[in-house]
Amino acid sequence: LSHLIEAGSDIFLMPSRFEPCGMNQIFSLKYGTVPVVRKTGGLADTVHHYDWQTQKGNGFVFEHFTKDALYWAAEYAITTYSHKEVWRKIMISGMKQDYSWHNQVKHYIDLFEKMKEIGV
């Protein structure tokens, strides 16, 4: 049921104070539900703030754990939502992200190879 709700939503708010990993924003990205997150932990690693100038990003990110910062990000997302072509681009950007183990294992192998090279 939680996946159906998340997949059927337009925006997913995740204003975590701490988030060591976070799976819900990854589910949101895959479902085309645009995340609004605080820049912390795994959220900072997976959600990239949409920038109107570069037209890149897969969500909306705010830095400070305050109600004003959350309000700013939510308002930015809602304003952007009214621009349907831009919103669709953000959704597609998120859906194209690959956080599968098949993709992630490459990063671990590279890290282990670098550690081996320096003798760690």
DSSP file with accessible surface (Angstrom, degrees, kcal/mol):
  #  RESIDUE AA STRUCTURE BP1 BP2  ACC     N-H-->O    O-->H-N    N-H-->O    O-->H-N    TCO  KAPPA ALPHA  PHI   PSI    X-CA   Y-CA   Z-CA
    1    1 A L     >        0   0  156      0, 0.0     4,-2.4     0, 0.0     5,-0.2   0.000 360.0 360.0 360.0 -40.6    0.0    0.0    0.0
    2    2 A S  H  >  +     0   0   76      1,-0.2     4,-2.5     2,-0.2     5,-0.2   0.893 360.0  50.0 -62.6 -36.5    2.8    2.4    0.8
    3    3 A H  H  > S+     0   0   78      2,-0.2     4,-2.9     1,-0.2    -1,-0.2   0.894 109.4  51.4 -68.1 -38.5    4.3    1.9   -2.6
    4    4 A L  H  > S+     0   0  131      2,-0.2     4,-1.7     1,-0.2    -2,-0.2   0.909 111.8  46.9 -64.0 -41.6    1.0    2.5   -4.3
    5    5 A I  H  < S+     0   0  102     -4,-2.4     4,-0.3     2,-0.2    -2,-0.2   0.941 115.4  45.3 -64.5 -46.7    0.5    5.8   -2.4
    6    6 A E  H >< S+     0   0   10     -4,-2.5     3,-1.2     1,-0.2    -2,-0.2   0.919 113.7  48.9 -64.6 -42.7    4.1    6.9   -3.2
    7    7 A A  H 3< S+     0   0   43     -4,-2.9    -1,-0.2     1,-0.2    -2,-0.2   0.812 110.8  51.8 -67.4 -27.4    3.8    5.9   -6.8
    8    8 A G  T 3< S+     0   0   67     -4,-1.7    -1,-0.2    -5,-0.2     2,-0.2   0.418  94.7  92.5 -89.9   2.7    0.5    7.7   -7.2
    9    9 A S    <   -     0   0   43     -3,-1.2     3,-0.1    -4,-0.3    25,-0.1  -0.603  63.1-150.3 -96.5 156.9    1.8   11.0   -5.7
   10   10 A D  S    S+     0   0   83      1,-0.3    24,-2.0    -2,-0.2     2,-0.4   0.807  84.9  25.7 -88.8 -36.2    3.2   14.0   -7.6
   11   11 A I  E     -a   34   0A  48     22,-0.2     2,-0.5     2,-0.0    -1,-0.3  -0.985  63.5-156.7-133.2 140.6    5.5   15.1   -4.8
   12   12 A F  E     -a   35   0A  44     22,-2.4    24,-3.1    -2,-0.4     2,-0.5  -0.974  11.9-153.6-118.9 116.9    7.2   13.3   -1.9
   13   13 A L  E     +a   36   0A  91     -2,-0.5    24,-0.2    22,-0.2    -2,-0.0  -0.806  22.2 165.2 -91.8 125.3    8.2   15.3    1.1
   14   14 A M  E     +a   37   0A  18     22,-3.1    24,-1.3    -2,-0.5     2,-1.3  -0.634   1.3 168.7-138.2  77.7   11.1   13.9    3.1
   15   15 A P        +     0   0   50      0, 0.0    22,-0.1     0, 0.0    55,-0.1  -0.252  20.0 173.8 -88.5  51.5   12.4   16.6    5.4
   16   16 A S        -     0   0   24     -2,-1.3     3,-0.2    22,-0.2    22,-0.1  -0.277  34.3-153.9 -63.7 141.2   14.6   14.3    7.5
   17   17 A R  S    S+     0   0  132      1,-0.3     2,-0.3    48,-0.0    -1,-0.1   0.895  91.0  10.6 -74.0 -44.9   17.0   15.8   10.2
   18   18 A F        +     0   0  157     22,-0.1    -1,-0.3    -3,-0.0    22,-0.0  -0.991  65.6 170.9-131.7 143.1   19.2   12.7    9.7
   19   19 A E        -     0   0   42     -2,-0.3    23,-1.9    -3,-0.2    24,-0.5  -0.689  10.2-173.8-154.1  92.2   19.0   10.0    7.0
   20   20 A P  S    S-     0   0  121      0, 0.0    -1,-0.1     0, 0.0    21,-0.0   0.862  83.7 -20.0 -60.1 -34.8   21.8    7.5    6.8
   21   21 A C  S    S-     0   0   73     20,-0.1    24,-0.1    21,-0.1    -2,-0.0   0.446  75.1-159.6-135.7 -74.1   20.5    5.9    3.6
   22   22 A G        -     0   0    6     20,-0.1     4,-0.1     3,-0.1    -3,-0.0   0.588  13.2-170.8  85.5 118.3   16.9    6.4    2.7
   23   23 A M  S  > S+     0   0   93      2,-0.1     4,-2.5     3,-0.1     3,-0.4   0.662  75.6  72.2-107.5 -28.9   15.0    4.2    0.4
   24   24 A N  H  > S+     0   0   61      1,-0.3     4,-2.9     2,-0.2     5,-0.2   0.876  96.3  51.4 -61.4 -37.2   11.8    6.2    0.0
   25   25 A Q  H  > S+     0   0    0      2,-0.2     4,-2.6     1,-0.2    -1,-0.3   0.871 109.7  51.5 -67.9 -31.1   13.4    8.9   -2.2
   26   26 A I  H  > S+     0   0   35     -3,-0.4     4,-2.3     2,-0.2    -2,-0.2   0.924 110.6  47.7 -69.3 -42.3   14.8    6.2   -4.4
   27   27 A F  H  X S+     0   0   56     -4,-2.5     4,-2.4     2,-0.2     6,-0.2   0.938 111.9  51.5 -59.6 -45.6   11.3    4.6   -4.8
   28   28 A S  H  X>S+     0   0    0     -4,-2.9     5,-2.5     1,-0.2     4,-0.9   0.928 109.0  49.4 -57.4 -48.0    9.9    8.1   -5.5
   29   29 A L  H ><5S+     0   0    4     -4,-2.6     3,-0.8     1,-0.2    -1,-0.2   0.928 112.1  48.1 -57.8 -46.2   12.5    8.7   -8.2
   30   30 A K  H 3<5S+     0   0  112     -4,-2.3    -1,-0.2     1,-0.2    -2,-0.2   0.869 113.6  47.4 -64.2 -35.9   11.8    5.4   -9.8
   31   31 A Y  H 3<5S-     0   0   83     -4,-2.4    -1,-0.2    -5,-0.2    -2,-0.2   0.538 116.0-111.3 -82.3  -9.0    8.0    6.0   -9.7
   32   32 A G  T <<5S+     0   0    6     -4,-0.9     2,-0.7    -3,-0.8    -3,-0.2   0.663  71.9 140.4  84.5  14.9    8.3    9.6  -11.1
   33   33 A T      < -     0   0    2     -5,-2.5    -1,-0.3    -6,-0.2   -22,-0.2  -0.848  54.0-129.1 -91.9 115.8    7.2   11.1   -7.8
   34   34 A V  E     -a   11   0A   3    -24,-2.0   -22,-2.4    -2,-0.7     2,-0.2  -0.529  22.2-137.7 -74.6 123.2    9.4   14.2   -7.4
   35   35 A P  E     -a   12   0A   0      0, 0.0    25,-2.5     0, 0.0     2,-0.5  -0.559  13.8-162.5 -84.6 144.4   11.2   14.3   -4.0
   36   36 A V  E     +ab  13  60A   0    -24,-3.1   -22,-3.1    -2,-0.2     2,-0.3  -0.990  32.4 164.3-118.4 114.0   11.6   17.3   -1.8
   37   37 A V  E     -ab  14  61A   0     23,-2.7    25,-2.1    -2,-0.5     2,-0.3  -0.894  41.8-112.6-133.7 159.2   14.3   16.5    0.7
   38   38 A R  E     - b   0  62A  36    -24,-1.3     2,-1.5    -2,-0.3    25,-0.2  -0.728  45.5-106.2 -87.6 142.3   16.7   18.1    3.2
   39   39 A K  S    S+     0   0  104     23,-2.9     2,-0.3    -2,-0.3     3,-0.1  -0.538  75.3 117.7 -74.1  92.2   20.3   17.8    2.2
   40   40 A T    >>  -     0   0   26     -2,-1.5     3,-1.4   -21,-0.1     4,-1.2  -0.981  69.3 -34.6-155.7 144.7   21.5   15.1    4.5
   41   41 A G  H >> S-     0   0   35     -2,-0.3     4,-1.0     1,-0.3     3,-0.6   0.005 123.9  -4.8  48.4-134.0   23.0   11.6    4.3
   42   42 A G  H 3> S+     0   0    6    -23,-1.9     4,-1.4     1,-0.2    -1,-0.3   0.740 130.2  64.7 -65.7 -23.8   21.7    9.4    1.5
   43   43 A L  H <> S+     0   0    0     -3,-1.4     4,-2.5   -24,-0.5     3,-0.3   0.918 101.8  49.2 -64.9 -40.8   19.2   12.1    0.5
   44   44 A A  H << S+     0   0   31     -4,-1.2    -1,-0.2    -3,-0.6    -2,-0.2   0.792 111.3  51.3 -67.7 -27.6   22.0   14.4   -0.5
   45   45 A D  H  < S+     0   0  121     -4,-1.0    -1,-0.2    -5,-0.2    -2,-0.2   0.747 120.8  29.5 -79.9 -25.0   23.6   11.6   -2.5
   46   46 A T  H  < S+     0   0   11     -4,-1.4     2,-0.6    -3,-0.3    -2,-0.2   0.712 106.9  66.1-112.8 -26.2   20.6   10.7   -4.5
   47   47 A V     <  -     0   0    4     -4,-2.5     2,-0.5    -5,-0.2    -1,-0.1  -0.898  61.5-164.7-106.5 125.6   18.4   13.8   -5.0
   48   48 A H        -     0   0   89     -2,-0.6    10,-2.1    -3,-0.1    11,-1.4  -0.935  27.1-112.1-113.9 124.9   19.9   16.7   -7.0
   49   49 A H  B     -c   59   0B  65     -2,-0.5     2,-0.3     8,-0.2    11,-0.2  -0.246  30.3-117.5 -59.4 131.5   18.2   20.1   -6.8
   50   50 A Y        -     0   0    1      9,-2.5     2,-0.5     7,-0.1     7,-0.2  -0.547  28.5-161.7 -72.0 132.0   16.5   21.2  -10.0
   51   51 A D  B  >> -D   56   0C  64      5,-2.3     4,-2.2    -2,-0.3     5,-0.8  -0.969  14.1-153.5-119.0 121.5   18.1   24.4  -11.4
   52   52 A W  T  45S+     0   0   91     -2,-0.5    -1,-0.1     1,-0.2    -2,-0.0   0.821  94.6  53.9 -62.7 -33.7   16.1   26.5  -13.9
   53   53 A Q  T  45S+     0   0  181      1,-0.2    -1,-0.2     3,-0.1    -2,-0.0   0.938 122.1  26.3 -70.0 -46.9   19.2   27.8  -15.5
   54   54 A T  T  45S-     0   0   79      2,-0.2    -2,-0.2     0, 0.0    -1,-0.2   0.656  95.8-138.6 -88.2 -16.2   20.8   24.5  -16.3
   55   55 A Q  T  <5 +     0   0   93     -4,-2.2     2,-0.3     1,-0.2    -3,-0.2   0.846  60.8 126.7  56.9  38.2   17.5   22.6  -16.4
   56   56 A K  B   < +D   51   0C 151     -5,-0.8    -5,-2.3    -7,-0.1    -1,-0.2  -0.922  23.8  82.3-123.2 152.1   19.1   19.7  -14.5
   57   57 A G        -     0   0   12     -2,-0.3    -8,-0.2    -7,-0.2    36,-0.2  -0.516  53.5-133.7 134.1 157.4   18.0   18.0  -11.4
   58   58 A N  S    S-     0   0    1    -10,-2.1     2,-0.3    -2,-0.2    -9,-0.2   0.218  80.7 -12.1-124.6  12.1   15.7   15.3  -10.2
   59   59 A G  B    S-c   49   0B   0    -11,-1.4    -9,-2.5   -25,-0.2     2,-0.4  -0.947  78.2 -74.6-178.7-160.8   14.1   16.9   -7.2
   60   60 A F  E     -b   36   0A   0    -25,-2.5   -23,-2.7    -2,-0.3     2,-0.4  -0.990  38.3-168.9-130.7 131.5   14.2   19.8   -4.8
   61   61 A V  E     -b   37   0A  19     -2,-0.4     2,-0.3   -25,-0.2   -23,-0.2  -0.959   5.9-171.5-126.5 135.8   16.7   20.1   -1.9
   62   62 A F  E     -b   38   0A   5    -25,-2.1   -23,-2.9    -2,-0.4     8,-0.1  -0.924  11.6-152.8-124.5 153.6   16.9   22.4    1.0
   63   63 A E        +     0   0  110     -2,-0.3     2,-0.3   -25,-0.2    -1,-0.1   0.911  67.0  64.9 -92.2 -51.2   19.8   22.8    3.5
   64   64 A H  S    S-     0   0  133      1,-0.1     2,-2.1   -26,-0.1     6,-0.1  -0.578  75.6-126.7 -88.8 140.9   18.6   23.9    6.9
   65   65 A F        +     0   0   87     -2,-0.3     2,-0.3     4,-0.1    -1,-0.1  -0.509  69.8 116.7 -83.1  71.7   16.4   22.0    9.1
   66   66 A T  S  > S-     0   0   72     -2,-2.1     4,-2.1     1,-0.1     5,-0.2  -0.953  75.9-119.2-135.6 158.3   13.8   24.8    9.6
   67   67 A K  H  > S+     0   0  175     -2,-0.3     4,-2.7     1,-0.2     5,-0.2   0.865 115.1  55.7 -65.6 -33.2   10.2   25.2    8.7
   68   68 A D  H  > S+     0   0  118      2,-0.2     4,-2.5     1,-0.2    -1,-0.2   0.900 107.3  48.3 -65.9 -39.9   11.1   28.2    6.5
   69   69 A A  H  > S+     0   0   15      2,-0.2     4,-2.3     1,-0.2    -2,-0.2   0.920 113.3  47.1 -66.7 -43.3   13.6   26.1    4.5
   70   70 A L  H  X S+     0   0   49     -4,-2.1     4,-2.9     2,-0.2     5,-0.2   0.933 112.2  50.7 -62.4 -44.0   11.0   23.3    4.0
   71   71 A Y  H  X S+     0   0  153     -4,-2.7     4,-2.9     1,-0.2     5,-0.2   0.924 109.2  51.4 -59.6 -43.8    8.4   25.9    3.0
   72   72 A W  H  X S+     0   0  123     -4,-2.5     4,-2.5     1,-0.2    -1,-0.2   0.937 113.2  44.2 -58.8 -48.5   10.8   27.4    0.4
   73   73 A A  H  X S+     0   0    0     -4,-2.3     4,-2.5     2,-0.2    -2,-0.2   0.913 114.6  48.4 -66.1 -41.8   11.5   24.0   -1.2
   74   74 A A  H  X S+     0   0   22     -4,-2.9     4,-2.8     2,-0.2     5,-0.2   0.922 112.9  48.2 -65.3 -41.4    7.9   23.0   -1.2
   75   75 A E  H  X S+     0   0   94     -4,-2.9     4,-2.7    -5,-0.2     5,-0.2   0.913 111.0  51.1 -64.8 -40.1    6.8   26.3   -2.7
   76   76 A Y  H  X S+     0   0   48     -4,-2.5     4,-2.4    -5,-0.2    -2,-0.2   0.926 112.0  47.4 -61.8 -44.2    9.5   26.0   -5.3
   77   77 A A  H  X S+     0   0    0     -4,-2.5     4,-2.4     2,-0.2    -2,-0.2   0.937 112.8  47.6 -63.7 -45.5    8.3   22.5   -6.2
   78   78 A I  H  X S+     0   0  107     -4,-2.8     4,-1.0     2,-0.2    -2,-0.2   0.901 112.4  49.4 -65.3 -40.0    4.7   23.5   -6.4
   79   79 A T  H >< S+     0   0   77     -4,-2.7     3,-0.7     1,-0.2     4,-0.3   0.930 112.5  47.8 -63.1 -42.9    5.5   26.5   -8.6
   80   80 A T  H >< S+     0   0    0     -4,-2.4     3,-2.2     1,-0.2     7,-0.4   0.870 101.2  66.1 -65.9 -35.6    7.6   24.3  -10.8
   81   81 A Y  H 3< S+     0   0   73     -4,-2.4    -1,-0.2     1,-0.3    -2,-0.2   0.820  90.8  64.0 -55.3 -31.7    4.7   21.8  -11.0
   82   82 A S  T << S+     0   0   76     -4,-1.0     2,-1.0    -3,-0.7    -1,-0.3   0.661  88.5  73.2 -71.4 -12.2    2.6   24.4  -12.8
   83   83 A H  S <> S-     0   0   88     -3,-2.2     4,-2.7    -4,-0.3     3,-0.5  -0.771  72.0-171.4-100.7  87.4    5.2   24.2  -15.7
   84   84 A K  H  > S+     0   0  116     -2,-1.0     4,-2.4     1,-0.3    -1,-0.2   0.810  78.1  50.4 -56.6 -39.8    4.1   20.8  -17.0
   85   85 A E  H  > S+     0   0  155      2,-0.2     4,-1.8     1,-0.2    -1,-0.3   0.909 113.9  45.6 -66.9 -40.3    6.9   20.3  -19.6
   86   86 A V  H  > S+     0   0   23     -3,-0.5     4,-2.2     2,-0.2    -2,-0.2   0.934 112.3  51.6 -65.9 -44.8    9.6   21.2  -17.0
   87   87 A W  H  X S+     0   0    8     -4,-2.7     4,-2.6    -7,-0.4    -2,-0.2   0.919 108.1  51.5 -59.5 -43.5    7.9   18.9  -14.4
   88   88 A R  H  X S+     0   0  150     -4,-2.4     4,-2.7    -5,-0.2    -1,-0.2   0.909 107.9  52.8 -60.7 -40.0    7.9   16.0  -16.8
   89   89 A K  H  X S+     0   0   95     -4,-1.8     4,-2.3     1,-0.2    -1,-0.2   0.905 109.4  48.5 -62.9 -41.5   11.6   16.5  -17.5
   90   90 A I  H  X S+     0   0    1     -4,-2.2     4,-2.1     2,-0.2    -2,-0.2   0.926 111.6  50.1 -64.3 -44.3   12.3   16.4  -13.7
   91   91 A M  H  X S+     0   0   52     -4,-2.6     4,-2.4     1,-0.2    -2,-0.2   0.939 111.9  47.0 -59.2 -46.7   10.2   13.2  -13.4
   92   92 A I  H  X S+     0   0   55     -4,-2.7     4,-1.7     1,-0.2    -1,-0.2   0.901 108.0  56.3 -65.3 -39.4   12.0   11.5  -16.3
   93   93 A S  H  < S+     0   0   35     -4,-2.3     4,-0.5    -5,-0.2    -1,-0.2   0.924 110.4  45.3 -57.4 -44.4   15.4   12.6  -14.9
   94   94 A G  H >< S+     0   0    2     -4,-2.1     3,-1.3     1,-0.2    -2,-0.2   0.913 110.1  53.2 -65.7 -41.7   14.5   10.8  -11.7
   95   95 A M  H 3< S+     0   0   71     -4,-2.4    -1,-0.2     1,-0.3    -2,-0.2   0.770 103.4  58.6 -67.9 -23.2   13.2    7.7  -13.4
   96   96 A K  T 3< S+     0   0  163     -4,-1.7    -1,-0.3    -5,-0.2    -2,-0.2   0.625  80.7 109.1 -80.5 -12.7   16.4    7.3  -15.4
   97   97 A Q    <   -     0   0   55     -3,-1.3     2,-0.6    -4,-0.5   -51,-0.0  -0.385  58.9-151.0 -65.4 141.5   18.5    7.1  -12.2
   98   98 A D        +     0   0   69      1,-0.1    -1,-0.1    -2,-0.1    -2,-0.1  -0.915  30.9 157.4-120.2 103.6   19.9    3.6  -11.6
   99   99 A Y        +     0   0   60     -2,-0.6    -1,-0.1   -73,-0.1    -2,-0.0   0.064  33.4 132.4-108.7  22.1   20.5    2.7   -7.9
  100  100 A S  S  > S-     0   0   48      1,-0.1     4,-2.6     4,-0.0     3,-0.4  -0.286  70.6-115.6 -70.6 158.9   20.4   -1.0   -8.5
  101  101 A W  H  > S+     0   0  187      1,-0.2     4,-2.4     2,-0.2     5,-0.2   0.857 115.3  64.4 -62.9 -33.0   23.1   -3.2   -7.0
  102  102 A H  H  4 S+     0   0  142      1,-0.2     4,-0.4     2,-0.2    -1,-0.2   0.916 111.6  35.3 -57.1 -40.9   24.2   -4.1  -10.5
  103  103 A N  H >> S+     0   0   37     -3,-0.4     3,-0.8     1,-0.2     4,-0.6   0.897 116.7  52.7 -79.1 -42.0   25.1   -0.5  -11.1
  104  104 A Q  H >X S+     0   0   49     -4,-2.6     4,-1.5     1,-0.2     3,-0.8   0.815  94.5  69.4 -68.0 -29.7   26.4    0.2   -7.5
  105  105 A V  H 3X S+     0   0   67     -4,-2.4     4,-2.6     1,-0.3    -1,-0.2   0.855  91.1  62.6 -61.4 -29.3   28.8   -2.7   -7.4
  106  106 A K  H <> S+     0   0  107     -3,-0.8     4,-2.3    -4,-0.4    -1,-0.3   0.898 102.2  50.3 -59.9 -40.8   31.0   -1.0  -10.0
  107  107 A H  H <X S+     0   0  104     -3,-0.8     4,-2.3    -4,-0.6    -1,-0.2   0.897 110.3  49.4 -65.9 -40.0   31.5    1.9   -7.5
  108  108 A Y  H  X S+     0   0  116     -4,-1.5     4,-2.9     2,-0.2     5,-0.2   0.919 110.2  50.3 -65.8 -41.9   32.5   -0.6   -4.8
  109  109 A I  H  X S+     0   0   88     -4,-2.6     4,-2.6     1,-0.2    -2,-0.2   0.936 110.8  49.4 -62.5 -44.3   34.9   -2.4   -7.1
  110  110 A D  H  X S+     0   0   89     -4,-2.3     4,-2.3    -5,-0.2    -1,-0.2   0.919 111.9  49.0 -59.6 -44.4   36.6    0.9   -8.1
  111  111 A L  H  X S+     0   0   88     -4,-2.3     4,-2.4     1,-0.2    -2,-0.2   0.938 112.0  47.8 -61.7 -46.0   36.9    1.9   -4.4
  112  112 A F  H  X S+     0   0  120     -4,-2.9     4,-2.4     1,-0.2    -2,-0.2   0.893 110.6  52.1 -64.4 -37.3   38.4   -1.5   -3.4
  113  113 A E  H  X S+     0   0   85     -4,-2.6     4,-2.2    -5,-0.2    -1,-0.2   0.918 110.3  48.2 -65.1 -42.3   40.9   -1.3   -6.3
  114  114 A K  H  X S+     0   0  135     -4,-2.3     4,-1.6     2,-0.2    -2,-0.2   0.906 111.6  50.1 -63.7 -40.0   42.0    2.2   -5.3
  115  115 A M  H  X>S+     0   0   65     -4,-2.4     5,-2.9     1,-0.2     4,-0.5   0.904 109.9  50.9 -65.2 -38.6   42.4    1.0   -1.7
  116  116 A K  H ><5S+     0   0  143     -4,-2.4     3,-0.9     1,-0.2    -2,-0.2   0.905 106.6  55.1 -64.5 -39.9   44.5   -1.9   -2.9
  117  117 A E  H 3<5S+     0   0  154     -4,-2.2    -1,-0.2     1,-0.3    -2,-0.2   0.854 112.0  42.2 -61.9 -38.1   46.7    0.4   -5.0
  118  118 A I  H 3<5S-     0   0  133     -4,-1.6    -1,-0.3    -5,-0.1    -2,-0.2   0.417 118.3-110.3 -93.5   2.7   47.5    2.5   -1.9
  119  119 A G  T <<5       0   0   66     -3,-0.9    -3,-0.2    -4,-0.5    -2,-0.1   0.774 360.0 360.0  81.1  28.5   48.0   -0.5    0.3
  120  120 A V      <       0   0  120     -5,-2.9    -1,-0.2    -6,-0.1    -2,-0.1  -0.662 360.0 360.0 -90.0 360.0   44.9   -0.2    2.6
